[in-house]
Amino acid sequence: MRIAHGDLEGKIPGIRELAQQYSVNFKTANKAVSMLVEEGLLYRLQGRGTFVTEKQSQGEQVVGSIGFVITDITNPYFAQLAQSVQKVAYEQKISVFVNTDHSSTDRLTQILDTYQQRKIQLVIVHGGVVRHRSALDALVNCGIPLVGIHTHLAAIDDVWPDVRAGAQLVTEHLIARYGPNVGLVSGSDDPVRETGRFRGFRDAILSSRNTVDFRYVAETEPTYRGGYQAIVAMLQQNGLPKALLFYNQIMAMGGVSALIAHGVQVPRDVAVASIDDGINAEQMLVPTTTVALPFEETARHALYLAQRRLQNPTAPVIDIRVMPRLVVHETLSVEMPKGSGYGEVNPADGMPQKLDLLTG
């Protein structure tokens, strides 16, 4: 099927209508539209449909340099997102200054002062930066136009991966394979019930005519250590469910390591999945099923919104939803050989003493 960008304008027809128009089946039409969305030629608005990205004539490019503020570049999710923004910006001959505020409003204020000195034209800000009112006030007061990634702020353009839908997708997969006895390990700063991951997790369990077993819902830090210690706590208190969904892959790695260190086979005894596909599965001792967040698609939409906002500062605010996809890794259970020392833990913090085995 060949749907050219120039063939469509404004809001495009539904998938079934496109399939009829181009004499192809529904699946082919849907794939073609998804590819155009990934390339930034189309964009989706929740509840409104799919639209053609506005064309830019020669000489119309107004973005020369932008800032991108995230909370932690060492996190694989933020690192991949920053890399994708830089890649797409390079293609469009846009300079990007990536900075981390480490959840500090003082640090954010310094970054914004530097942006003003360098005459940065627009700032893309990730939702993690605007968790506190003081940070939001600093951004608004700096006078530089803003575009958000996963901020859900009504006053600025925003592109957001639908993490709730992704969590529901992977939880439905776990329920289909292992039954409804599924747990969740959250790493969010927000209360677990207020997170998109929990809501998607709950949606899937309720859809299966079951209820969430809160004995297997844990909250911890979004790190390897957090995932490891959450499993140790479950083993000491309530035991384990048949499957576990972790906030991110880093936590899943910690959780898998804890399970194996305590003689639990993955996935034979407990299946593990996670949100975000920020780590190459080959680097994991047990490659886990995960939900891939569309980094490059998100970056293309964010830069489109930046161009649009600078070209037309009074344009209506829009938000663009991007859908994650399920990545299933079929794996065999792993048992560490006797005498490897893998199960030996430090009594002080419950962490394994032989970290060199944790990534295979």
Contacts in CASP RR format, 6 or more apart in sequence:
PFRMAT RR
TARGET T0000
AUTHOR 0000-0000-0000
METHOD contacts of the structure
MODEL  1
MRIAHGDLEGKIPGIRELAQQYSVNFKTANKAVSMLVEEGLLYRLQGRGT
FVTEKQSQGEQVVGSIGFVITDITNPYFAQLAQSVQKVAYEQKISVFVNT
DHSSTDRLTQILDTYQQRKIQLVIVHGGVVRHRSALDALVNCGIPLVGIH
THLAAIDDVWPDVRAGAQLVTEHLIARYGPNVGLVSGSDDPVRETGRFRG
FRDAILSSRNTVDFRYVAETEPTYRGGYQAIVAMLQQNGLPKALLFYNQI
MAMGGVSALIAHGVQVPRDVAVASIDDGINAEQMLVPTTTVALPFEETAR
HALYLAQRRLQNPTAPVIDIRVMPRLVVHETLSVEMPKGSGYGEVNPADG
MPQKLDLLTG
1 22 0 8 1.000
1 24 0 8 1.000
1 28 0 8 1.000
1 29 0 8 1.000
1 31 0 8 1.000
1 32 0 8 1.000
2 22 0 8 1.000
3 18 0 8 1.000
3 22 0 8 1.000
3 29 0 8 1.000
3 32 0 8 1.000
3 33 0 8 1.000
3 36 0 8 1.000
5 36 0 8 1.000
5 41 0 8 1.000
5 52 0 8 1.000
6 52 0 8 1.000
8 42 0 8 1.000
8 52 0 8 1.000
9 52 0 8 1.000
10 51 0 8 1.000
10 52 0 8 1.000
11 48 0 8 1.000
11 49 0 8 1.000
11 50 0 8 1.000
11 51 0 8 1.000
11 52 0 8 1.000
12 18 0 8 1.000
12 33 0 8 1.000
12 42 0 8 1.000
12 50 0 8 1.000
12 51 0 8 1.000
12 52 0 8 1.000
13 21 0 8 1.000
14 49 0 8 1.000
14 50 0 8 1.000
15 26 0 8 1.000
15 29 0 8 1.000
15 30 0 8 1.000
15 33 0 8 1.000
16 26 0 8 1.000
16 29 0 8 1.000
18 29 0 8 1.000
18 32 0 8 1.000
18 33 0 8 1.000
19 25 0 8 1.000
19 26 0 8 1.000
19 28 0 8 1.000
19 29 0 8 1.000
22 29 0 8 1.000
24 32 0 8 1.000
33 42 0 8 1.000
33 50 0 8 1.000
36 42 0 8 1.000
37 43 0 8 1.000
37 44 0 8 1.000
37 50 0 8 1.000
37 297 0 8 1.000
37 322 0 8 1.000
38 294 0 8 1.000
38 296 0 8 1.000
38 297 0 8 1.000
38 300 0 8 1.000
39 300 0 8 1.000
40 53 0 8 1.000
40 297 0 8 1.000
40 300 0 8 1.000
40 301 0 8 1.000
40 304 0 8 1.000
41 52 0 8 1.000
41 53 0 8 1.000
42 50 0 8 1.000
42 51 0 8 1.000
42 52 0 8 1.000
42 53 0 8 1.000
43 50 0 8 1.000
43 51 0 8 1.000
43 53 0 8 1.000
43 301 0 8 1.000
43 304 0 8 1.000
43 320 0 8 1.000
44 50 0 8 1.000
44 51 0 8 1.000
44 320 0 8 1.000
44 321 0 8 1.000
44 322 0 8 1.000
44 323 0 8 1.000
45 51 0 8 1.000
45 318 0 8 1.000
45 319 0 8 1.000
45 320 0 8 1.000
45 321 0 8 1.000
46 319 0 8 1.000
46 321 0 8 1.000
53 304 0 8 1.000
54 308 0 8 1.000
56 307 0 8 1.000
56 311 0 8 1.000
60 311 0 8 1.000
61 92 0 8 1.000
61 93 0 8 1.000
61 307 0 8 1.000
62 121 0 8 1.000
62 307 0 8 1.000
62 310 0 8 1.000
62 311 0 8 1.000
63 92 0 8 1.000
63 94 0 8 1.000
63 121 0 8 1.000
63 122 0 8 1.000
63 303 0 8 1.000
63 306 0 8 1.000
63 307 0 8 1.000
63 310 0 8 1.000
64 93 0 8 1.000
64 94 0 8 1.000
64 95 0 8 1.000
64 121 0 8 1.000
65 94 0 8 1.000
65 95 0 8 1.000
65 96 0 8 1.000
65 97 0 8 1.000
65 118 0 8 1.000
65 119 0 8 1.000
65 120 0 8 1.000
65 121 0 8 1.000
66 89 0 8 1.000
66 94 0 8 1.000
66 95 0 8 1.000
66 96 0 8 1.000
66 97 0 8 1.000
66 120 0 8 1.000
66 121 0 8 1.000
66 122 0 8 1.000
66 123 0 8 1.000
66 124 0 8 1.000
66 303 0 8 1.000
66 306 0 8 1.000
67 96 0 8 1.000
67 97 0 8 1.000
67 98 0 8 1.000
67 99 0 8 1.000
67 115 0 8 1.000
67 120 0 8 1.000
67 122 0 8 1.000
67 123 0 8 1.000
67 124 0 8 1.000
68 82 0 8 1.000
68 85 0 8 1.000
68 96 0 8 1.000
68 97 0 8 1.000
68 98 0 8 1.000
68 99 0 8 1.000
68 123 0 8 1.000
68 124 0 8 1.000
68 125 0 8 1.000
68 126 0 8 1.000
69 99 0 8 1.000
69 100 0 8 1.000
69 101 0 8 1.000
69 108 0 8 1.000
69 111 0 8 1.000
69 123 0 8 1.000
69 124 0 8 1.000
69 125 0 8 1.000
69 126 0 8 1.000
69 129 0 8 1.000
70 78 0 8 1.000
70 81 0 8 1.000
70 82 0 8 1.000
70 98 0 8 1.000
70 99 0 8 1.000
70 100 0 8 1.000
70 101 0 8 1.000
70 126 0 8 1.000
70 128 0 8 1.000
70 129 0 8 1.000
71 78 0 8 1.000
71 100 0 8 1.000
71 101 0 8 1.000
71 102 0 8 1.000
71 103 0 8 1.000
71 126 0 8 1.000
71 128 0 8 1.000
71 129 0 8 1.000
72 78 0 8 1.000
72 100 0 8 1.000
72 102 0 8 1.000
73 79 0 8 1.000
73 82 0 8 1.000
73 98 0 8 1.000
73 100 0 8 1.000
75 222 0 8 1.000
75 248 0 8 1.000
75 250 0 8 1.000
76 248 0 8 1.000
76 249 0 8 1.000
76 250 0 8 1.000
76 276 0 8 1.000
76 278 0 8 1.000
76 279 0 8 1.000
77 248 0 8 1.000
77 276 0 8 1.000
77 278 0 8 1.000
77 293 0 8 1.000
78 100 0 8 1.000
78 126 0 8 1.000
80 278 0 8 1.000
80 295 0 8 1.000
81 126 0 8 1.000
81 149 0 8 1.000
81 295 0 8 1.000
81 298 0 8 1.000
81 299 0 8 1.000
82 98 0 8 1.000
83 295 0 8 1.000
84 295 0 8 1.000
84 296 0 8 1.000
84 298 0 8 1.000
84 299 0 8 1.000
85 96 0 8 1.000
85 98 0 8 1.000
85 124 0 8 1.000
85 299 0 8 1.000
85 302 0 8 1.000
85 303 0 8 1.000
86 96 0 8 1.000
86 98 0 8 1.000
87 296 0 8 1.000
87 299 0 8 1.000
88 296 0 8 1.000
88 299 0 8 1.000
88 300 0 8 1.000
88 303 0 8 1.000
89 95 0 8 1.000
89 96 0 8 1.000
89 299 0 8 1.000
89 303 0 8 1.000
92 303 0 8 1.000
94 303 0 8 1.000
97 115 0 8 1.000
97 118 0 8 1.000
97 120 0 8 1.000
99 111 0 8 1.000
99 114 0 8 1.000
100 107 0 8 1.000
101 107 0 8 1.000
101 108 0 8 1.000
101 111 0 8 1.000
101 129 0 8 1.000
101 135 0 8 1.000
103 128 0 8 1.000
103 129 0 8 1.000
103 131 0 8 1.000
103 132 0 8 1.000
105 132 0 8 1.000
105 134 0 8 1.000
105 135 0 8 1.000
105 138 0 8 1.000
108 129 0 8 1.000
108 135 0 8 1.000
108 138 0 8 1.000
108 139 0 8 1.000
109 138 0 8 1.000
112 123 0 8 1.000
112 138 0 8 1.000
112 139 0 8 1.000
112 142 0 8 1.000
112 144 0 8 1.000
115 123 0 8 1.000
115 142 0 8 1.000
115 144 0 8 1.000
116 142 0 8 1.000
116 144 0 8 1.000
120 144 0 8 1.000
121 144 0 8 1.000
121 145 0 8 1.000
121 310 0 8 1.000
122 144 0 8 1.000
122 145 0 8 1.000
122 146 0 8 1.000
122 147 0 8 1.000
122 306 0 8 1.000
122 309 0 8 1.000
122 310 0 8 1.000
123 139 0 8 1.000
123 142 0 8 1.000
123 144 0 8 1.000
123 145 0 8 1.000
123 146 0 8 1.000
123 147 0 8 1.000
124 146 0 8 1.000
124 147 0 8 1.000
124 148 0 8 1.000
124 149 0 8 1.000
124 302 0 8 1.000
124 306 0 8 1.000
125 139 0 8 1.000
125 146 0 8 1.000
125 147 0 8 1.000
125 148 0 8 1.000
125 149 0 8 1.000
125 151 0 8 1.000
126 148 0 8 1.000
126 149 0 8 1.000
126 150 0 8 1.000
126 151 0 8 1.000
127 148 0 8 1.000
127 149 0 8 1.000
127 150 0 8 1.000
127 151 0 8 1.000
127 152 0 8 1.000
128 150 0 8 1.000
128 151 0 8 1.000
129 135 0 8 1.000
129 139 0 8 1.000
130 136 0 8 1.000
130 139 0 8 1.000
130 151 0 8 1.000
130 153 0 8 1.000
131 189 0 8 1.000
131 190 0 8 1.000
136 153 0 8 1.000
139 146 0 8 1.000
140 146 0 8 1.000
145 309 0 8 1.000
145 310 0 8 1.000
145 313 0 8 1.000
146 156 0 8 1.000
146 157 0 8 1.000
147 156 0 8 1.000
147 157 0 8 1.000
147 158 0 8 1.000
147 159 0 8 1.000
147 302 0 8 1.000
147 305 0 8 1.000
147 306 0 8 1.000
147 309 0 8 1.000
148 156 0 8 1.000
148 157 0 8 1.000
148 158 0 8 1.000
148 159 0 8 1.000
148 302 0 8 1.000
148 305 0 8 1.000
149 158 0 8 1.000
149 159 0 8 1.000
149 160 0 8 1.000
149 298 0 8 1.000
149 302 0 8 1.000
150 158 0 8 1.000
150 159 0 8 1.000
150 160 0 8 1.000
150 161 0 8 1.000
150 163 0 8 1.000
151 158 0 8 1.000
151 160 0 8 1.000
152 158 0 8 1.000
152 160 0 8 1.000
152 319 0 8 1.000
154 317 0 8 1.000
155 317 0 8 1.000
156 317 0 8 1.000
157 305 0 8 1.000
157 308 0 8 1.000
157 309 0 8 1.000
157 317 0 8 1.000
157 318 0 8 1.000
157 319 0 8 1.000
158 305 0 8 1.000
158 319 0 8 1.000
158 320 0 8 1.000
159 298 0 8 1.000
159 301 0 8 1.000
159 302 0 8 1.000
159 305 0 8 1.000
159 319 0 8 1.000
159 320 0 8 1.000
159 321 0 8 1.000
159 322 0 8 1.000
160 319 0 8 1.000
160 320 0 8 1.000
160 321 0 8 1.000
160 322 0 8 1.000
161 293 0 8 1.000
161 294 0 8 1.000
161 298 0 8 1.000
161 322 0 8 1.000
161 323 0 8 1.000
161 324 0 8 1.000
162 321 0 8 1.000
162 322 0 8 1.000
162 323 0 8 1.000
162 324 0 8 1.000
163 196 0 8 1.000
163 197 0 8 1.000
163 275 0 8 1.000
163 293 0 8 1.000
163 324 0 8 1.000
164 196 0 8 1.000
164 197 0 8 1.000
164 199 0 8 1.000
164 200 0 8 1.000
164 203 0 8 1.000
165 200 0 8 1.000
165 323 0 8 1.000
165 324 0 8 1.000
166 200 0 8 1.000
166 275 0 8 1.000
166 291 0 8 1.000
166 323 0 8 1.000
166 324 0 8 1.000
166 326 0 8 1.000
167 196 0 8 1.000
167 197 0 8 1.000
167 198 0 8 1.000
167 199 0 8 1.000
167 200 0 8 1.000
167 201 0 8 1.000
167 203 0 8 1.000
167 204 0 8 1.000
167 245 0 8 1.000
167 275 0 8 1.000
167 291 0 8 1.000
168 200 0 8 1.000
168 201 0 8 1.000
168 203 0 8 1.000
168 204 0 8 1.000
168 207 0 8 1.000
169 204 0 8 1.000
169 291 0 8 1.000
169 324 0 8 1.000
169 325 0 8 1.000
169 326 0 8 1.000
170 245 0 8 1.000
170 273 0 8 1.000
170 274 0 8 1.000
170 275 0 8 1.000
170 289 0 8 1.000
170 290 0 8 1.000
170 291 0 8 1.000
170 326 0 8 1.000
171 182 0 8 1.000
171 200 0 8 1.000
171 201 0 8 1.000
171 203 0 8 1.000
171 204 0 8 1.000
171 205 0 8 1.000
171 245 0 8 1.000
172 204 0 8 1.000
172 207 0 8 1.000
172 208 0 8 1.000
173 273 0 8 1.000
173 289 0 8 1.000
173 326 0 8 1.000
173 328 0 8 1.000
174 182 0 8 1.000
174 243 0 8 1.000
174 245 0 8 1.000
174 271 0 8 1.000
174 273 0 8 1.000
174 289 0 8 1.000
175 182 0 8 1.000
175 204 0 8 1.000
175 205 0 8 1.000
175 208 0 8 1.000
175 243 0 8 1.000
177 243 0 8 1.000
177 271 0 8 1.000
178 242 0 8 1.000
178 243 0 8 1.000
178 267 0 8 1.000
178 271 0 8 1.000
179 208 0 8 1.000
179 242 0 8 1.000
179 243 0 8 1.000
180 205 0 8 1.000
180 208 0 8 1.000
180 210 0 8 1.000
181 213 0 8 1.000
181 216 0 8 1.000
181 241 0 8 1.000
181 242 0 8 1.000
181 243 0 8 1.000
182 201 0 8 1.000
182 205 0 8 1.000
182 216 0 8 1.000
182 241 0 8 1.000
182 242 0 8 1.000
182 243 0 8 1.000
182 244 0 8 1.000
182 245 0 8 1.000
183 201 0 8 1.000
183 213 0 8 1.000
183 216 0 8 1.000
183 217 0 8 1.000
183 241 0 8 1.000
183 243 0 8 1.000
183 244 0 8 1.000
183 245 0 8 1.000
184 192 0 8 1.000
184 197 0 8 1.000
184 198 0 8 1.000
184 201 0 8 1.000
184 216 0 8 1.000
184 217 0 8 1.000
184 218 0 8 1.000
184 244 0 8 1.000
184 245 0 8 1.000
185 218 0 8 1.000
185 220 0 8 1.000
185 227 0 8 1.000
185 230 0 8 1.000
185 231 0 8 1.000
185 244 0 8 1.000
185 245 0 8 1.000
185 246 0 8 1.000
185 247 0 8 1.000
185 251 0 8 1.000
185 255 0 8 1.000
186 192 0 8 1.000
186 195 0 8 1.000
186 197 0 8 1.000
186 198 0 8 1.000
186 217 0 8 1.000
186 218 0 8 1.000
186 219 0 8 1.000
186 220 0 8 1.000
186 247 0 8 1.000
187 219 0 8 1.000
187 220 0 8 1.000
187 221 0 8 1.000
187 222 0 8 1.000
187 226 0 8 1.000
187 247 0 8 1.000
187 248 0 8 1.000
187 251 0 8 1.000
188 195 0 8 1.000
188 197 0 8 1.000
188 219 0 8 1.000
188 222 0 8 1.000
188 247 0 8 1.000
191 219 0 8 1.000
192 198 0 8 1.000
192 217 0 8 1.000
192 219 0 8 1.000
197 245 0 8 1.000
197 247 0 8 1.000
197 275 0 8 1.000
198 217 0 8 1.000
201 212 0 8 1.000
201 245 0 8 1.000
202 212 0 8 1.000
205 211 0 8 1.000
205 212 0 8 1.000
213 241 0 8 1.000
215 237 0 8 1.000
215 238 0 8 1.000
216 234 0 8 1.000
216 238 0 8 1.000
216 240 0 8 1.000
216 241 0 8 1.000
216 244 0 8 1.000
218 230 0 8 1.000
218 233 0 8 1.000
218 234 0 8 1.000
220 226 0 8 1.000
220 227 0 8 1.000
220 229 0 8 1.000
220 230 0 8 1.000
220 251 0 8 1.000
222 247 0 8 1.000
222 248 0 8 1.000
222 250 0 8 1.000
222 251 0 8 1.000
223 250 0 8 1.000
223 251 0 8 1.000
224 250 0 8 1.000
224 251 0 8 1.000
224 253 0 8 1.000
224 254 0 8 1.000
224 257 0 8 1.000
224 358 0 8 1.000
225 254 0 8 1.000
225 351 0 8 1.000
226 251 0 8 1.000
226 254 0 8 1.000
227 246 0 8 1.000
227 251 0 8 1.000
227 252 0 8 1.000
227 254 0 8 1.000
227 255 0 8 1.000
227 258 0 8 1.000
228 254 0 8 1.000
228 255 0 8 1.000
228 257 0 8 1.000
228 258 0 8 1.000
228 350 0 8 1.000
228 351 0 8 1.000
228 352 0 8 1.000
229 258 0 8 1.000
229 349 0 8 1.000
229 350 0 8 1.000
229 351 0 8 1.000
230 251 0 8 1.000
230 255 0 8 1.000
230 258 0 8 1.000
231 240 0 8 1.000
231 244 0 8 1.000
231 254 0 8 1.000
231 255 0 8 1.000
231 258 0 8 1.000
231 259 0 8 1.000
231 262 0 8 1.000
232 258 0 8 1.000
232 262 0 8 1.000
232 350 0 8 1.000
234 240 0 8 1.000
235 258 0 8 1.000
235 262 0 8 1.000
240 259 0 8 1.000
240 264 0 8 1.000
240 269 0 8 1.000
240 270 0 8 1.000
241 270 0 8 1.000
242 270 0 8 1.000
242 271 0 8 1.000
243 267 0 8 1.000
243 270 0 8 1.000
243 271 0 8 1.000
243 272 0 8 1.000
243 273 0 8 1.000
244 255 0 8 1.000
244 270 0 8 1.000
244 271 0 8 1.000
244 272 0 8 1.000
244 273 0 8 1.000
245 273 0 8 1.000
245 274 0 8 1.000
245 275 0 8 1.000
246 252 0 8 1.000
246 255 0 8 1.000
246 272 0 8 1.000
246 273 0 8 1.000
246 274 0 8 1.000
246 275 0 8 1.000
246 288 0 8 1.000
247 274 0 8 1.000
247 275 0 8 1.000
248 274 0 8 1.000
248 275 0 8 1.000
248 276 0 8 1.000
248 278 0 8 1.000
249 274 0 8 1.000
249 276 0 8 1.000
249 277 0 8 1.000
249 278 0 8 1.000
249 279 0 8 1.000
249 284 0 8 1.000
249 288 0 8 1.000
249 290 0 8 1.000
250 279 0 8 1.000
251 274 0 8 1.000
252 272 0 8 1.000
252 273 0 8 1.000
252 274 0 8 1.000
252 284 0 8 1.000
252 288 0 8 1.000
252 290 0 8 1.000
253 279 0 8 1.000
253 284 0 8 1.000
253 285 0 8 1.000
253 358 0 8 1.000
253 359 0 8 1.000
254 358 0 8 1.000
255 272 0 8 1.000
256 266 0 8 1.000
256 272 0 8 1.000
256 284 0 8 1.000
256 285 0 8 1.000
256 286 0 8 1.000
256 288 0 8 1.000
257 285 0 8 1.000
257 352 0 8 1.000
257 358 0 8 1.000
258 352 0 8 1.000
259 265 0 8 1.000
259 266 0 8 1.000
259 269 0 8 1.000
259 270 0 8 1.000
259 272 0 8 1.000
260 266 0 8 1.000
260 285 0 8 1.000
260 286 0 8 1.000
260 334 0 8 1.000
260 335 0 8 1.000
260 336 0 8 1.000
260 342 0 8 1.000
260 343 0 8 1.000
261 336 0 8 1.000
261 342 0 8 1.000
261 343 0 8 1.000
261 345 0 8 1.000
261 352 0 8 1.000
262 343 0 8 1.000
263 335 0 8 1.000
263 343 0 8 1.000
264 270 0 8 1.000
265 333 0 8 1.000
265 334 0 8 1.000
265 335 0 8 1.000
266 272 0 8 1.000
266 286 0 8 1.000
266 331 0 8 1.000
266 333 0 8 1.000
266 334 0 8 1.000
267 286 0 8 1.000
267 331 0 8 1.000
267 333 0 8 1.000
268 333 0 8 1.000
269 333 0 8 1.000
271 289 0 8 1.000
272 286 0 8 1.000
272 288 0 8 1.000
272 289 0 8 1.000
273 288 0 8 1.000
273 289 0 8 1.000
273 290 0 8 1.000
273 291 0 8 1.000
274 288 0 8 1.000
274 289 0 8 1.000
274 290 0 8 1.000
274 291 0 8 1.000
275 290 0 8 1.000
275 291 0 8 1.000
275 293 0 8 1.000
275 324 0 8 1.000
276 290 0 8 1.000
276 291 0 8 1.000
276 292 0 8 1.000
276 293 0 8 1.000
277 290 0 8 1.000
277 291 0 8 1.000
277 292 0 8 1.000
277 293 0 8 1.000
277 327 0 8 1.000
278 293 0 8 1.000
281 287 0 8 1.000
281 288 0 8 1.000
281 329 0 8 1.000
283 359 0 8 1.000
283 360 0 8 1.000
284 359 0 8 1.000
284 360 0 8 1.000
285 334 0 8 1.000
285 357 0 8 1.000
285 358 0 8 1.000
285 359 0 8 1.000
285 360 0 8 1.000
286 331 0 8 1.000
286 333 0 8 1.000
286 334 0 8 1.000
287 329 0 8 1.000
287 331 0 8 1.000
288 329 0 8 1.000
288 331 0 8 1.000
289 326 0 8 1.000
289 327 0 8 1.000
289 328 0 8 1.000
289 329 0 8 1.000
290 327 0 8 1.000
290 329 0 8 1.000
291 324 0 8 1.000
291 325 0 8 1.000
291 326 0 8 1.000
291 327 0 8 1.000
292 324 0 8 1.000
292 325 0 8 1.000
292 326 0 8 1.000
292 327 0 8 1.000
293 324 0 8 1.000
294 322 0 8 1.000
294 323 0 8 1.000
294 324 0 8 1.000
294 325 0 8 1.000
297 322 0 8 1.000
298 322 0 8 1.000
301 320 0 8 1.000
301 322 0 8 1.000
305 318 0 8 1.000
305 320 0 8 1.000
308 315 0 8 1.000
309 315 0 8 1.000
336 342 0 8 1.000
336 343 0 8 1.000
336 357 0 8 1.000
340 354 0 8 1.000
340 357 0 8 1.000
341 353 0 8 1.000
341 354 0 8 1.000
342 352 0 8 1.000
342 354 0 8 1.000
342 357 0 8 1.000
343 352 0 8 1.000
343 354 0 8 1.000
344 352 0 8 1.000
344 353 0 8 1.000
344 354 0 8 1.000
345 351 0 8 1.000
345 352 0 8 1.000
345 353 0 8 1.000
346 352 0 8 1.000
346 353 0 8 1.000
352 358 0 8 1.000
END
